[in-house]
Amino acid sequence: MSRVAMHHSIITCDGKPAVERCTTCCRQFHCPLCPKGMFKPNQPARLQRHLEVHIKNAIAFQDNNACGPHCEIITKSENVRPCRSSWTFKLHPAQEQLLKYVLDTDNLAGELIVKTGKSCLTRADFWGLGLNKEMESTIGNACFEVIEKIAQSQGKTIFVADLYVSLIPGNWTEKTGLQIQGFPRQPYGIDCGIFMLMNAFYTTLDAPYDFSVTDMPLLRQWWCIILMENFYLGSHGKLFAHWTDASKALLRGEVPPVFRLRKRKVDDITEDEEQQAEVSVRPADKDTPVEGDSVEDRILHDCRDAAEWVEANKQLFSARVDLPDILCMGENQAEAALQYGRVWTEQLDDNEKDSILEPFKFTFYSTKDMWKFCDEIVDKRHSLAYCECHHR
């Protein structure tokens, strides 16, 4: 995939940012390195003096492949702008490696990549954003969190609706793309979600639209990078931000995949945080012997049975339910089931248990929905089940 420019904040040692009169919103001279509208003098000489201060405070580096503060600056939300130079910069080799790792469809779908303010995003979520697939609402909401941060950094307050819910009733003014000058069209493809993000991003900041349907593959991967480098993964830090020591260790194979974030002690959690906390349950008692079939056969049977019940009773749930990865693992099902047997027969640490149980996990986004599931599957059917709830 070709990259057509470096980020607008990166210049050569003997170069200077371009000084150009604005032709879109005014006739003044905008500083290309400040948030839009922050500094826009009438005279180019004032802008030149202002830029000299930027250059004096700049971070110097020699190797384009060397990681440092300059790397973090490029994708930091307050420095991102609605313009081609923000999303056409040349990727660092480590960024390319991490992106390839995250979007690899041969890796487990349930591996956690980042934790946003509303949810934990898995590899499967990133597949819908970074690959030629339909974008799902969970990761769409995460992208809107970034847009909200960008807008706030430029002094704008915006309301971002949850993509899962219907429009909140009220006196809304409807405006279609046909009424907006230069509004990009989507003549083909399944990039509706990406168009929605970019249109919201540009419209919010009153920027001229400089993208088209041919930019969608590049924009999909750019949004992945933005999420990977702006959000943390709990105590693991920015595991997928290419300049961090944690990401370098991951690329060396020294960091195991994360499938569950360890929770703090109850005494450390505030009442407000408790409402947003990730809830995890393992209903079946591991000390209870399994009768009849082997535990390996039973977990496969019970997972399929529970999934069929969920599919047949979608009307009972107020939010979406993610079915276990084991159901689409094909020939790898038997090996995963054998590993599951170890939970019952061996002394394993929490990380090992979580890793083994991950493919069998039902993920809920409403606590009430999860308890309905447990009522039916665990209490009434006495099935083996592993489920988890993420609050949005």
C-alpha positions in Angstrom: 0.0 0.0 0.0 1.6 3.3 -1.0 2.0 6.3 1.3 2.1 9.6 -0.4 3.4 12.0 2.3 5.0 12.3 5.7 2.9 13.8 8.5 2.6 17.6 8.3 4.4 18.1 11.6 7.6 16.4 10.3 10.0 18.5 8.3 13.6 18.2 7.3 16.3 20.0 9.3 16.8 22.6 6.6 13.1 22.9 5.8 10.2 25.0 7.0 6.4 24.5 7.0 4.6 26.2 4.1 3.1 29.6 4.7 0.0 29.8 2.6 -3.1 32.1 2.7 -6.3 30.2 3.7 -8.8 29.8 0.8 -11.5 27.8 2.6 -12.7 29.7 5.7 -11.0 33.0 5.5 -8.2 35.0 3.9 -5.8 34.8 6.8 -2.7 32.7 7.4 -3.3 29.6 9.5 -0.4 28.0 11.5 -0.1 24.5 10.0 1.2 23.2 13.4 -1.5 24.6 15.7 -5.1 23.4 16.1 -7.3 25.0 13.5 -8.1 28.6 14.2 -5.8 29.0 17.2 -3.3 31.2 15.4 -4.2 32.9 12.1 -2.6 36.3 11.6 -3.3 38.7 8.7 0.4 39.1 7.9 2.7 36.2 6.7 5.6 37.8 8.6 3.9 37.2 11.9 3.3 33.5 11.0 7.0 33.2 10.1 8.0 34.4 13.5 5.5 32.1 15.1 6.8 29.1 13.2 10.3 29.9 14.3 9.2 29.2 17.9 7.8 25.8 16.8 11.0 24.9 15.1 13.1 26.0 18.1 11.0 23.7 20.3 11.0 20.8 17.8 12.3 17.3 18.6 15.2 16.4 16.4 15.9 12.8 15.2 18.1 11.4 12.5 16.7 7.9 11.6 13.3 7.6 10.1 13.0 4.1 11.6 14.1 5.3 15.2 11.2 5.4 17.7 10.9 8.3 20.0 8.6 11.2 21.1 8.2 12.2 17.5 6.4 8.9 16.9 3.8 9.5 19.6 3.1 13.0 18.5 2.0 12.0 15.0 -1.0 9.9 16.1 -1.9 11.6 19.4 -5.5 12.6 19.2 -4.9 16.3 19.8 -2.5 16.4 16.9 -4.7 14.6 14.4 -6.4 16.8 11.8 -9.1 16.3 9.1 -6.6 16.5 6.2 -4.8 14.0 3.9 -1.4 14.6 5.6 -2.8 13.2 8.9 -3.7 9.9 7.4 -1.2 9.4 4.5 2.0 9.4 6.5 4.5 6.7 5.9 4.1 3.9 8.5 7.0 3.0 10.7 8.1 -0.7 10.1 7.1 -1.5 13.7 3.6 -0.1 13.0 3.3 -2.3 9.9 4.3 -5.4 12.0 1.8 -4.6 14.8 -1.0 -3.9 12.3 -0.3 -7.1 10.5 -0.3 -9.0 13.8 -3.7 -7.4 14.9 -5.4 -8.0 11.5 -4.1 -11.6 11.1 -7.2 -13.8 10.6 -5.2 -16.9 11.6 -4.8 -15.5 15.2 -7.5 -15.9 17.8 -10.4 -13.6 17.4 -10.9 -13.0 21.2 -7.4 -11.5 21.9 -7.8 -8.1 23.5 -6.1 -5.2 21.7 -7.2 -2.0 23.6 -9.6 -0.9 26.2 -11.5 2.3 25.5 -13.7 4.3 27.7 -16.7 2.1 26.8 -15.5 -1.3 26.0 -12.6 -3.7 25.3 -11.8 -4.2 21.6 -10.8 -7.6 20.4 -9.0 -8.7 17.2 -12.4 -9.6 15.8 -13.5 -6.0 16.2 -10.4 -4.8 14.4 -11.1 -7.2 11.5 -14.3 -5.3 10.8 -12.5 -2.0 10.8 -9.2 -2.8 9.1 -10.2 -5.4 6.6 -12.7 -5.2 3.7 -15.6 -6.1 6.0 -18.6 -4.3 7.5 -17.6 -2.3 10.5 -19.3 -3.3 13.8 -20.8 -0.8 16.2 -18.4 -1.5 19.1 -15.3 -0.4 17.3 -17.3 2.4 15.6 -18.1 3.8 19.0 -14.4 3.7 19.9 -13.6 5.7 16.8 -16.2 8.3 17.8 -14.5 8.5 21.2 -11.3 9.6 19.3 -13.3 12.1 17.2 -14.8 13.5 20.4 -11.2 13.9 21.9 -10.0 15.6 18.7 -12.9 18.0 18.7 -12.4 18.8 22.4 -8.7 19.5 21.8 -9.8 22.2 19.3 -12.3 23.8 21.6 -15.4 22.1 20.2 -18.0 20.3 22.3 -19.9 17.6 20.4 -22.6 15.0 21.2 -21.7 11.5 20.1 -24.6 9.0 20.1 -24.2 5.3 20.9 -24.3 3.4 17.6 -26.2 0.7 19.3 -29.2 2.8 20.2 -32.0 4.5 18.3 -31.8 8.3 17.8 -32.8 10.1 21.0 -36.2 11.9 20.5 -36.1 15.6 20.1 -36.1 18.5 17.6 -33.4 17.4 15.2 -32.6 19.0 11.9 -32.0 16.5 9.1 -29.4 17.2 6.4 -28.4 14.8 3.7 -25.1 14.6 1.8 -26.8 16.0 -1.3 -27.2 19.3 0.6 -23.5 19.6 1.6 -21.0 20.9 -0.9 -18.2 18.5 -1.8 -19.7 15.7 0.3 -17.9 12.4 -0.7 -20.1 9.8 -2.4 -20.0 6.0 -1.9 -20.8 4.5 -5.3 -19.9 1.0 -4.3 -18.4 -1.3 -1.6 -19.1 -2.1 2.0 -17.3 1.0 3.5 -20.4 2.6 4.9 -19.0 2.7 8.4 -15.7 4.3 7.3 -17.5 6.9 5.3 -19.7 7.6 8.4 -16.5 8.1 10.5 -14.7 10.3 8.0 -17.8 12.4 7.3 -18.4 13.0 11.0 -14.7 13.8 11.5 -14.5 16.3 8.7 -17.9 17.9 9.2 -17.4 18.3 13.0 -14.2 20.3 12.4 -15.6 22.3 9.3 -12.9 20.9 7.0 -13.1 20.5 3.3 -13.6 16.8 2.3 -10.4 15.5 0.7 -11.0 11.8 0.7 -12.9 9.4 -1.7 -13.9 5.8 -2.0 -10.5 4.9 -3.4 -8.9 5.9 0.0 -11.0 3.5 2.0 -8.3 0.7 2.4 -5.8 3.3 3.6 -8.3 4.9 6.0 -9.3 1.6 7.4 -5.8 0.8 8.5 -5.2 4.4 9.7 -8.2 4.2 12.0 -6.7 0.9 13.4 -3.4 2.6 14.1 -5.2 5.6 15.8 -7.0 3.2 18.2 -3.9 1.1 18.8 -1.8 4.2 19.7 -4.4 6.3 21.6 -5.8 3.7 24.0 -4.3 1.5 26.7 -4.9 -2.1 27.5 -5.3 -1.8 31.3 -2.1 -2.5 33.3 -0.4 -3.7 30.1 -0.1 -0.1 28.9 -0.1 0.8 25.2 0.7 -2.7 24.1 0.2 -1.9 20.4 1.7 1.6 20.2 4.9 1.0 18.2 7.2 3.2 20.2 6.6 1.5 23.6 8.8 -1.1 25.2 5.8 -3.3 25.6 5.1 -3.4 21.9 8.7 -4.2 21.1 8.6 -7.1 23.6 5.4 -8.3 21.9 7.0 -8.3 18.5 9.9 -10.3 19.9 7.4 -12.9 21.1 8.1 -12.2 24.8 4.5 -11.1 25.7 1.7 -13.6 25.7 -1.7 -12.7 24.2 -4.1 -11.0 26.6 -7.7 -12.4 26.7 -8.9 -10.9 30.0 -8.0 -7.8 32.0 -7.2 -8.6 35.6 -9.5 -6.7 38.0 -8.4 -4.6 40.9 -9.3 -5.6 44.5 -12.9 -4.8 45.5 -11.7 -2.3 48.1 -9.9 -0.3 45.4 -13.0 0.1 43.2 -15.2 3.2 43.6 -19.0 3.0 43.4 -19.0 4.8 40.0 -16.4 2.5 38.7 -18.3 -0.6 39.9 -21.2 0.3 37.5 -18.8 0.3 34.6 -16.6 -2.7 35.7 -16.1 -5.8 33.5 -18.1 -8.7 35.0 -16.8 -12.2 34.6 -18.4 -15.4 35.8 -17.6 -19.1 35.5 -20.9 -20.6 36.6 -20.0 -24.3 36.6 -18.2 -25.5 39.8 -14.8 -26.8 38.8 -14.8 -29.3 41.7 -17.9 -31.0 40.5 -17.2 -34.3 38.6 -18.5 -34.6 35.1 -20.6 -37.7 34.6 -21.2 -39.6 31.4 -19.2 -38.2 28.5 -15.7 -36.9 29.0 -15.4 -33.2 29.9 -13.9 -32.5 26.5 -16.9 -33.9 24.7 -19.3 -32.3 27.1 -17.9 -28.7 26.7 -18.3 -28.9 23.0 -21.8 -30.2 23.2 -22.8 -27.7 25.8 -21.3 -24.8 23.9 -23.2 -25.7 20.7 -26.4 -26.2 22.7 -26.1 -22.9 24.5 -25.3 -21.1 21.2 -28.4 -22.6 19.6 -30.5 -21.4 22.5 -29.1 -17.8 22.3 -29.7 -17.7 18.5 -33.3 -18.9 19.0 -34.1 -16.4 21.8 -32.5 -13.2 20.6 -35.6 -11.3 21.4 -34.9 -11.9 25.1 -31.7 -9.9 25.1 -31.4 -6.1 25.2 -27.9 -6.0 23.7 -25.8 -8.1 21.4 -24.3 -11.4 22.4 -21.0 -12.7 21.0 -20.8 -16.4 20.6 -17.7 -18.4 21.5 -14.8 -18.7 19.0 -14.9 -22.5 19.4 -17.9 -22.7 17.2 -15.9 -21.6 14.2 -12.6 -23.2 14.9 -13.2 -26.3 12.7 -10.4 -28.8 13.1 -8.9 -27.0 16.1 -12.0 -27.7 18.2 -10.7 -31.0 19.5 -7.4 -29.5 20.6 -9.1 -26.6 22.3 -11.4 -29.1 24.1 -8.4 -31.1 25.3 -6.9 -28.0 26.7 -10.2 -27.2 28.4 -9.8 -30.6 30.2 -6.7 -29.3 31.9 -8.8 -26.7 33.8 -10.4 -29.6 35.7 -7.3 -31.8 36.2 -4.3 -29.5 36.7 -3.2 -26.6 38.9 -3.0 -23.6 36.6 -2.4 -20.0 37.2 -5.1 -17.4 36.4 -3.5 -16.4 33.1 -3.3 -20.0 31.8 -6.9 -20.6 32.8 -8.1 -17.5 31.1 -6.2 -18.4 27.9 -7.7 -21.9 27.8 -11.3 -20.7 28.6 -11.2 -17.8 26.1 -12.5 -19.8 23.0 -15.5 -21.0 25.0 -16.6 -17.6 26.2 -20.0 -16.1 25.6 -19.7 -12.3 25.8 -22.6 -10.2 26.9 -23.0 -6.4 27.0 -25.8 -6.3 29.5 -25.6 -7.8 33.0 -29.3 -8.7 33.0 -28.8 -10.6 29.7 -26.0 -12.6 31.2 -28.1 -13.6 34.2 -30.9 -14.7 31.8 -28.4 -16.9 30.1 -27.0 -18.3 33.3 -30.6 -19.0 34.5 -31.4 -21.1 31.5 -28.1 -22.7 30.6 -26.5 -23.3 34.0 -29.3 -23.5 36.5 -32.0 -25.2 34.4 -29.9 -27.3 32.0 -26.9 -27.8 34.2 -24.6 -27.2 31.3 -20.9 -26.2 31.4 -20.6 -22.5 30.4 -18.2 -19.6 30.6 -19.5 -16.1 30.1 -18.4 -12.5 30.6 -20.0 -9.1 30.5 -18.5 -5.9 29.2 -20.4 -2.8 30.1 -20.7 -0.3 27.3 
